[in-house]
Amino acid sequence: MEKPVLVVLAAGMGSRYGGLKQIDPVGPSGEVIIDYSIYDAKKAGFEKVIFIIKHEIEADFKEVIGSRIKNDIEVEYVFQEVDQMPAGYSLPEGRVKPWGTTHAVLAAKDKIKGPFAVINADDYYGPEAYKVLYDFLSTERPADGKDHFAMVGYLIENTVTDKGTVARGVCQADGSGYLTAIVERLKVAKHGAGARYTEDDGASWTDLPPGTLVSMNFWGFDPGFLRQAEEGFPAFLDKNLPVNPEKCEYLLPSSVDEMIRAGTADVKVLQSGDVWYGVTYKEDKPGVMAAIAEKHKAGQYPTPLWSDMKK
């Protein structure tokens, strides 16, 4: 059995941060969130990371991030570009935005030979999450004609900010801990002890009570996901190009939901007691920095995180 690898979705980093030179440090020695992700993944057992980036950020990414981890974990790079489309399809006029997170994972298909985890580059998931997912991916799955995936689930109240709205994959699971449905909600806001979402720019809201399970794009897949996703891309384009050619996105939650509904995959929900952190808005940064500082102070992380970290 191939050892699990870590796939990091980082193609959007340049646009979010205005260039990697301006990427926000959150750790005491200039560490960024992705440093902690790689550190936690390595401690959990991952020995290789595949970064999915865009060509235009390659040099900066390798300088700012890749150079300081390359001696601690095997690193490969692949590129997500907007013109990577199935045969017979052409890029719509005016389209500059890549095709979303499922499309990003497909960019790495030639590098992935066995089970793999997928994370966002700018989310802090916590060490326990990597351990439970690595253990899942390292265990043989039943050969029953179905693909067997996993998702690390988080509670909605641990993933929202009071600074604005966020996008979250809202999940439903059965009594055995398997995902039964997942729907991407693009405008989720903190509300009381839980959250709520709107689909009409705030004219109406639907409550998401505390304890609601959400996806933070922390997935565990086998290679069957790549086959199914590649087969599903033309159908996605056929459905969405006529109505939203410039902005439609082929997203992981939607792809997984379709596979569950088709009966071609099941998804085990793995629980983590860790709290998610992210800098969705600049006002979130002080709180994230304080939480990370406490983890260093408690000895969870060394200071600096990497031996060759620039001080």
C-alpha positions as CSV (number, residue, x, y, z in Angstrom):
1,M,0.0,0.0,0.0
2,E,1.3,3.4,-1.0
3,K,1.9,5.8,1.9
4,P,-0.5,8.7,2.2
5,V,0.6,12.1,0.8
6,L,-0.6,15.5,1.7
7,V,-2.1,17.7,-1.1
8,V,-2.2,21.5,-0.3
9,L,-4.6,23.8,-2.2
10,A,-2.5,26.9,-2.6
11,A,-3.3,28.2,-6.1
12,G,-5.3,31.1,-4.7
13,M,-2.7,32.4,-2.3
14,G,-1.3,35.0,-4.6
15,S,-4.6,36.7,-5.2
16,R,-5.7,36.5,-1.5
17,Y,-2.5,38.0,-0.2
18,G,-1.6,40.4,-3.0
19,G,1.5,38.4,-3.7
20,L,3.3,36.0,-1.4
21,K,5.8,38.6,-0.3
22,Q,3.0,40.1,1.8
23,I,1.8,36.8,3.3
24,D,0.8,37.4,6.9
25,P,3.0,35.8,9.6
26,V,1.1,34.4,12.7
27,G,3.9,32.7,14.6
28,P,6.6,34.2,16.9
29,S,9.4,33.6,14.3
30,G,7.5,34.7,11.2
31,E,5.7,31.4,10.7
32,V,2.6,31.4,8.5
33,I,-0.4,29.0,8.9
34,I,0.8,26.7,6.2
35,D,4.1,26.1,8.2
36,Y,2.0,24.6,11.1
37,S,0.0,22.5,8.7
38,I,3.2,20.9,7.3
39,Y,4.7,20.5,10.8
40,D,1.5,18.8,12.1
41,A,1.2,16.6,9.0
42,K,4.8,15.4,9.3
43,K,4.4,14.5,13.0
44,A,1.3,12.5,12.0
45,G,3.3,10.4,9.5
46,F,3.0,12.2,6.2
47,E,6.4,12.2,4.4
48,K,5.5,14.0,1.2
49,V,3.5,17.2,0.3
50,I,2.2,18.2,-3.1
51,F,1.6,22.0,-3.4
52,I,-1.0,23.0,-6.0
53,I,-0.1,26.5,-7.0
54,K,-0.2,28.8,-10.1
55,H,2.8,29.4,-12.3
56,E,2.9,33.1,-11.5
57,I,3.5,32.5,-7.8
58,E,6.0,29.7,-8.2
59,A,9.2,31.6,-7.5
60,D,7.7,33.5,-4.5
61,F,6.1,30.4,-3.1
62,K,9.3,28.4,-3.2
63,E,11.2,31.2,-1.6
64,V,8.7,32.1,1.1
65,I,7.5,28.6,2.0
66,G,9.1,25.7,0.1
67,S,12.7,26.6,0.9
68,R,12.3,26.3,4.7
69,I,10.5,22.9,4.7
70,K,12.3,21.1,1.9
71,N,14.8,19.5,4.3
72,D,12.1,18.2,6.6
73,I,9.6,16.7,4.1
74,E,9.6,15.7,0.4
75,V,8.0,18.5,-1.7
76,E,6.5,18.5,-5.2
77,Y,4.7,21.2,-7.1
78,V,1.9,21.1,-9.6
79,F,0.1,23.9,-11.3
80,Q,-3.6,24.8,-11.5
81,E,-4.4,26.9,-14.6
82,V,-7.7,28.1,-15.9
83,D,-7.1,26.5,-19.4
84,Q,-6.9,23.0,-18.0
85,M,-10.1,21.7,-19.4
86,P,-11.4,18.4,-20.8
87,A,-11.0,17.6,-24.5
88,G,-13.6,19.3,-26.6
89,Y,-14.1,22.2,-24.3
90,S,-12.7,25.7,-24.7
91,L,-12.1,28.5,-22.3
92,P,-15.0,30.9,-22.1
93,E,-14.3,34.4,-23.2
94,G,-13.4,36.6,-20.2
95,R,-12.8,33.6,-17.8
96,V,-9.7,34.3,-15.6
97,K,-10.8,32.4,-12.4
98,P,-9.6,28.8,-12.1
99,W,-12.3,26.2,-11.8
100,G,-12.4,25.5,-8.1
101,T,-11.1,23.0,-5.6
102,T,-12.0,19.8,-7.4
103,H,-10.3,21.1,-10.5
104,A,-7.3,22.0,-8.4
105,V,-7.0,18.4,-7.1
106,L,-7.3,17.1,-10.6
107,A,-4.2,19.1,-11.5
108,A,-2.2,16.8,-9.2
109,K,-3.6,13.5,-10.5
110,D,-0.4,12.4,-12.3
111,K,1.6,12.8,-9.0
112,I,-0.9,10.9,-6.8
113,K,-0.4,7.1,-6.7
114,G,-2.2,6.2,-3.5
115,P,-4.3,7.6,-0.7
116,F,-4.1,11.3,-0.1
117,A,-5.3,14.1,2.2
118,V,-6.4,17.5,0.9
119,I,-6.2,20.7,2.9
120,N,-6.5,24.5,2.3
121,A,-3.3,26.3,2.5
122,D,-4.5,29.0,4.9
123,D,-6.5,27.0,7.5
124,Y,-5.1,25.8,10.8
125,Y,-6.6,22.4,11.5
126,G,-4.7,21.2,14.6
127,P,-2.4,18.2,15.1
128,E,-5.1,15.7,16.1
129,A,-6.9,16.2,12.8
130,Y,-3.8,15.1,10.8
131,K,-3.3,12.0,13.0
132,V,-6.9,10.7,12.7
133,L,-6.9,11.2,9.0
134,Y,-3.4,9.7,8.5
135,D,-4.5,6.6,10.4
136,F,-7.6,6.3,8.3
137,L,-5.7,6.6,5.0
138,S,-3.1,4.0,6.2
139,T,-5.8,1.3,6.8
140,E,-6.9,-1.0,4.0
141,R,-10.4,-0.2,2.8
142,P,-13.0,-2.9,1.9
143,A,-12.8,-4.0,-1.8
144,D,-16.6,-3.7,-2.3
145,G,-16.8,-1.8,-5.5
146,K,-17.2,1.5,-3.8
147,D,-14.6,4.3,-3.0
148,H,-14.1,5.0,0.7
149,F,-13.2,8.6,1.7
150,A,-13.0,10.5,5.0
151,M,-13.6,14.0,6.1
152,V,-12.4,15.7,9.3
153,G,-15.5,17.4,10.7
154,Y,-15.7,20.6,12.7
155,L,-18.4,22.2,14.7
156,I,-19.9,25.3,13.1
157,E,-19.3,27.4,16.3
158,N,-15.6,26.7,16.1
159,T,-15.2,27.9,12.5
160,V,-17.0,31.3,12.1
161,T,-15.8,34.8,12.7
162,D,-17.6,37.8,14.0
163,K,-15.9,40.0,11.4
164,G,-18.0,38.9,8.4
165,T,-19.4,36.0,6.4
166,V,-17.5,32.8,5.4
167,A,-18.2,29.9,3.1
168,R,-18.7,26.5,4.7
169,G,-19.8,23.0,3.6
170,V,-22.8,22.2,5.8
171,C,-22.9,18.4,6.5
172,Q,-25.4,15.8,7.5
173,A,-24.2,12.4,8.9
174,D,-26.0,9.2,9.8
175,G,-25.9,7.3,13.2
176,S,-22.8,5.4,12.0
177,G,-20.8,8.5,11.4
178,Y,-21.0,8.5,7.6
179,L,-21.7,11.6,5.6
180,T,-25.1,11.6,3.9
181,A,-25.1,15.1,2.4
182,I,-23.0,18.2,2.1
183,V,-24.1,21.5,0.8
184,E,-21.8,24.5,0.2
185,R,-23.2,27.7,1.8
186,L,-21.3,30.7,0.6
187,K,-22.5,33.3,3.1
188,V,-22.4,32.0,6.7
189,A,-22.3,34.4,9.6
190,K,-21.8,34.0,13.3
191,H,-25.2,34.2,15.1
192,G,-25.5,33.8,18.9
193,A,-23.8,30.5,20.0
194,G,-24.0,29.1,16.4
195,A,-24.4,30.6,12.9
196,R,-26.8,31.2,10.1
197,Y,-26.6,31.5,6.3
198,T,-28.3,33.6,3.6
199,E,-28.8,32.8,-0.1
200,D,-30.4,36.2,-0.9
201,D,-27.9,38.7,0.3
202,G,-29.4,38.9,3.8
203,A,-33.1,39.3,2.9
204,S,-33.6,36.0,4.8
205,W,-31.5,33.8,7.0
206,T,-31.5,30.1,8.0
207,D,-30.1,29.1,11.4
208,L,-27.3,26.7,11.9
209,P,-27.4,25.7,15.6
210,P,-24.4,24.9,17.7
211,G,-23.1,21.4,17.0
212,T,-23.8,21.7,13.2
213,L,-21.2,19.7,11.4
214,V,-19.2,21.5,8.7
215,S,-16.4,20.7,6.3
216,M,-13.3,22.8,6.2
217,N,-11.9,21.1,3.1
218,F,-9.9,18.6,5.1
219,W,-10.5,15.4,3.1
220,G,-9.0,11.9,2.8
221,F,-9.4,10.3,-0.6
222,D,-8.2,7.2,-2.5
223,P,-7.3,7.5,-6.2
224,G,-10.9,6.5,-7.1
225,F,-11.8,10.1,-6.3
226,L,-9.6,11.4,-9.1
227,R,-11.3,9.0,-11.6
228,Q,-14.8,10.0,-10.6
229,A,-14.0,13.7,-10.5
230,E,-12.4,13.6,-13.9
231,E,-15.4,11.8,-15.3
232,G,-17.7,14.3,-13.7
233,F,-16.0,17.5,-15.0
234,P,-17.6,17.5,-18.4
235,A,-21.1,17.1,-16.9
236,F,-20.3,20.0,-14.5
237,L,-19.3,22.2,-17.4
238,D,-22.3,21.3,-19.5
239,K,-24.6,22.3,-16.6
240,N,-22.8,25.5,-15.5
241,L,-21.2,27.1,-18.5
242,P,-24.5,28.2,-20.0
243,V,-25.5,30.0,-16.8
244,N,-22.3,31.2,-15.2
245,P,-19.3,30.8,-17.6
246,E,-17.0,33.3,-15.8
247,K,-17.4,32.3,-12.2
248,C,-18.8,28.7,-11.8
249,E,-16.6,26.5,-9.7
250,Y,-16.1,22.7,-9.5
251,L,-15.9,22.4,-5.7
252,L,-14.9,19.5,-3.5
253,P,-18.1,19.5,-1.3
254,S,-20.3,19.4,-4.3
255,S,-18.2,16.6,-6.0
256,V,-18.3,14.5,-2.9
257,D,-22.0,15.0,-2.4
258,E,-22.7,13.8,-5.9
259,M,-20.6,10.7,-5.4
260,I,-22.5,9.9,-2.1
261,R,-25.9,10.4,-3.8
262,A,-24.8,8.2,-6.7
263,G,-23.7,5.4,-4.3
264,T,-20.2,5.3,-5.7
265,A,-18.5,6.5,-2.5
266,D,-19.0,6.7,1.2
267,V,-17.4,9.3,3.5
268,K,-16.5,8.5,7.1
269,V,-16.7,11.6,9.4
270,L,-13.6,11.8,11.6
271,Q,-13.8,14.0,14.7
272,S,-11.1,16.2,16.0
273,G,-11.1,18.0,19.3
274,D,-8.9,20.8,17.8
275,V,-10.2,24.2,17.1
276,W,-9.9,25.6,13.6
277,Y,-8.2,28.9,13.0
278,G,-8.0,31.1,9.9
279,V,-7.5,34.7,8.9
280,T,-10.6,35.3,6.7
281,Y,-10.5,39.0,7.5
282,K,-7.5,41.1,8.6
283,E,-9.3,41.7,11.9
284,D,-9.0,37.9,12.7
285,K,-5.2,38.0,12.8
286,P,-4.7,39.2,16.4
287,G,-6.8,36.4,17.8
288,V,-5.0,33.7,15.6
289,M,-1.6,35.1,16.7
290,A,-2.6,34.9,20.3
291,A,-3.8,31.3,20.0
292,I,-0.6,30.3,18.2
293,A,1.6,32.0,20.8
294,E,-0.1,30.1,23.5
295,K,0.6,26.8,21.7
296,H,4.3,27.7,21.5
297,K,4.3,28.7,25.2
298,A,2.7,25.4,26.1
299,G,5.4,23.5,24.2
300,Q,3.2,22.2,21.5
301,Y,5.5,23.8,18.9
302,P,9.2,24.6,19.0
303,T,10.4,28.2,18.6
304,P,11.3,28.7,15.8
305,L,9.1,26.0,14.1
306,W,11.7,25.0,11.5
307,S,15.4,24.8,12.2
308,D,16.2,27.1,9.3
309,M,13.4,29.6,10.0
310,K,14.5,33.1,9.4
311,K,14.3,35.0,12.7
